[in-house]
C-alpha cells in the first residue's frame, strides 16, 4: 500500500524564524528556512484499487496545526498519534474541532493515541474537552486511546519506537518502510531492531552545538549510518542550520527536510512480530 508523507513542520519549539532574532537563517529569503513546529501528515487510500476513501493521520498537533491544516487543505482526520506532551507537539489539539465534527457524524470521535504520561497532560490542559463531564457544545469530538506497541488504523500499522528526549522516554513511530523520530537525544539499543529495512528515516537534528535533550547533526548522522535507510531526512531544525549550506555538507542519502516536502512511502505490513488490535 502506497501513501504520502508530508512534513507539516520541521522547526523547533520556537519555530524558524525565531522571534526577536536577526541571524542569517531567521532573515533568509529561502522558503526552506521557514520552519513551523514539528509534525507530519500521512495520507493513503484504504483500497486504492477500488478508489477507496482517503485516510488521514497526523503525528502531533503543535501550535501551528491550524496553519498547517489550511496549507494542506485538510477537511477530515482519522487519528492522531502523540510523541510526547511538550507544548510544541500538543497545543494545536483544539484546532481539531472542525475536523472532528465530520468524523463524529461518520461514526465516532477522532482517536488520540497517547502514552499514559502524555494522556495525563492532555487531560489536564484540555479538561473542557476530554473530561467525561465536559459539556461545552462545540468541544472537539476526540477520544484518548491508550497507545499499544502496534496499532492498526484503516489498514496501516503504526509501531511505537521508544526513544529518549533528555531523561524522558517518548514515542517514535514506524509505519511501513518509513519511520519518524523527533526530539531524540538517544536511541535505546532495543529500538534499532524496529528500524530495519527502511526506505525513509526521519530523525531530529537540532544543530551542531550539543544540547542536553536533542541530537546534534553529528549524532543523527551516526544513527542514520547504523540504521541504513535508503534516505534519511533531518527534522526539528534550529535556526543555526541554513537549508542550502547544511545540505551541501551532508553525506549522500541524507538531507534536511522542509515544510511541505512530500514523500511517497510504502505503508505495507512489517514483519516484526504480532500486531496489537
N, C-alpha and C positions, 0 to 999 in steps of 0.2 A: 504494500500500500504506500503510495507516494503522498507526501504532504508538503506544506510550505511553512518554513520557519521565518518569521520576520522579527528583526530586532526593533522593539519599540523604543528602547532607551539603552545607551551604552555608557552613561556617565556615572559619577559618584553620587554620594548622598547630597552634595551641594550643587550638582549639575555643572555643566560647562556651556557658556561662560559662568564663572563663579561671581556672585555679587561682590562688587567693590574691587574686582581685580582687573588690572590693565596689562597683564602679561601678554606675550606674543600669541598664545593659543586662545586666550579669552577675547582678544581683539582681532582674531583671524577672520578673513573673508571666506575661508574654505568652509562650506557647509558641513563637511565631515567633522569639523572641530566643534560643532554644536551638539551637545550630548544631554539628552533628558535622563531622568533617573532610570535605573536598570530594570528591564522587563523584556520578556519575549512573548510572541504570539505564535500559536500553531494552528494551522487550518488544514483540513482534509475532507474528502468526501467519503462517507461511511461505505458506500458502494459505488465506486467511480464508474464501473461498467454499466450500471443502470441509471447513472445520473442522480445518485442518492443525495440527500441533504448535506450541505457543508457543515462540518463540525468545527467549533471554535473554542480553544482553550488558551488561557494566559498563565504565565508563571509570574506572580507578584503584581500587585496593583499599587504602584507608588503614587506620590503626589502629582505626577504629570499624567496619570492614566487618562483623564478626560481628553486632554490634548492628543495623546497617543491614539485613543479610540477614534477621535474625529479624523485624524490624519489617515487612518486605515479603514475608515467608513464601516466601523463595526456596528451592527444592528442587533446582534444577539450574542449569547455566551452560553457555553455548555458546562464549563467547570473552570475553577481557579485553583492553582496549586501555589502554596506559600513556602518560600525557602526559610524565612525566619521573620521575626516581628519588629525589626527596626523600621523607623519612620519611612525611609526611602523605599520600602517594599510593601507597606500596608496602607498608607494614608490616602489612597485613592479608592478604598473599598466602597465608600458611599456613592461613588460615581457609577457603580454597578446598577444603581436603582432603575434607570430607564431600560437597560438591557434585561434586567431580571423580571420586569413585568411581562415581557414577551415569553420568557422561559416559563414563568409561572402559569400563564394561560395554556401553554403547550404541554404541561404535565407536572410541574413542580418547581421548587426553588432551585437556584443555582448552587451546586455543592462547592463548598470551600474546603479543600483538603489541607490540613494543617497538623503539625505535631501538637501534643498536649501543651507544651510551653508556649507555642505561638497562639494556639486557641485561647489560652488563658488571657493573653494580652488583648486579643481581638475582642473577647467578651467584655473586658473592662472598658476599652475605648469605645466600642460600638454597642454599649448596653441597650441603647434605644432601638437597635436593630436586631441584636442576637439574643436578648433576654426572652425566655419563654413567656414573659408577661408584657412584652412590647406591644404598644397599642398605636403607635404613630402610623396613620393610614398609608403614607407614602414611603414607608421604610423599604429598603431593598429586600426582595424576596430571595434570601440566601439561607443556606444551612451549613453549619460547621460539621464536617465529617472527619472522624479520626483517620489519619493518614497511615495506610498499610505500606509494607515494603514494596508491594506490587499492586497497582490499581488499574483496572480496565475502564476506559472511557470511550464508549462507542467504537469499539474495535481496536483501539490503540492502548498499549500498555505503558504506564509510567512507573519507572523503577526508581526508588529512592537511593541516592548515592550519598552517604554521610560524608561531610567534610567539616573541617574546623574553621571557625571565624574567631580568631583570638582564642579565648578559653571556652567558647561556646560551640557545641555541635549544631550544625544546621543541615538543611536538606539540599543536596543537588539532585538532578533528575536525569535519567536516561530514558529515551523514547526511540525505539527502533535503533537505527545506526547513528544516532546523534545524542549528545549529552550537553547539559547546561550546568555549569558550576560557577556560581557567583560568590563574591565576598570570601574567597578562600585564603586561608593563611597556612593550612596544612591539609594533606590528604592522608587519612588512615590507611595503613597497609591493606586492610581488608577491602577497601573501596576500589583498588586498582583492578581487581578481578571483574568488577561491574562495568569496566570501561574498555573492555577488549573489543576489537573489531569495529571501531567507529569510522564513519566517513567524515563526520563533523564533530569536533570538540570545541565547546565554548567555555573559556575559563578566564577568571578575572586576573588582571594585571594592572595594579593601580598606578605605578610609577617606577622609576629606577631606585629611588631612595627607600630604604627599609621602613616598614610600618608595622606596628605590633599586631594588627589584625587583618592585614591584607597582603597578598603576594606582590612581590616585585616582578618586573618583566623577566629578570633572570630566573627567578624561581618558577614562574609559569612556563618558561621555555624548557626548563629541566623536566617538569612533569609532562609537558607535551611530547618531548622526545621519548620518555618512557612509555607513555600511553600509545603513541604511534598512530594517531588518527591520520587519515589522508589529508585532512585540512583542520587547522586549529585557528580559532577566532578569539582574540583577546577582547575582554569587555570590562565594565566597571573602571573606566579610564579617567584618571585625574587630568587637571589642566597642565600638568608638567609634560604631557606627551602630545606633541603635534602629530596629526594624522600622517601627512606625507613624509615628514622627516623620520618618524618612528618606523613606518613601513619599509623605508629604504634600508634600514638596519636589521630588519628581521630576517630569519632564515627562510628558505623555500618552504612553502606549505603553511606558513604562519602569517597572519595579517591582523591588524586592528579591525574589529567590527565597527559598524557605524549605524546610526539611527536610520531605519528604513531599508537596511540591507535585507534582501530576500534570498533564502537558500532552499532549493528543492531537497527534501530529506526522505529517506526510506524509513517508513514507520512500521515496517513489518515486524513479526514476532522475534524475540531474542531468546536464545536457549541458555538461560542462566538459573533454571530451577523452576519449581511450581509457582504459578501465579496465585495471588490472593483475590478472591471475588470482589 
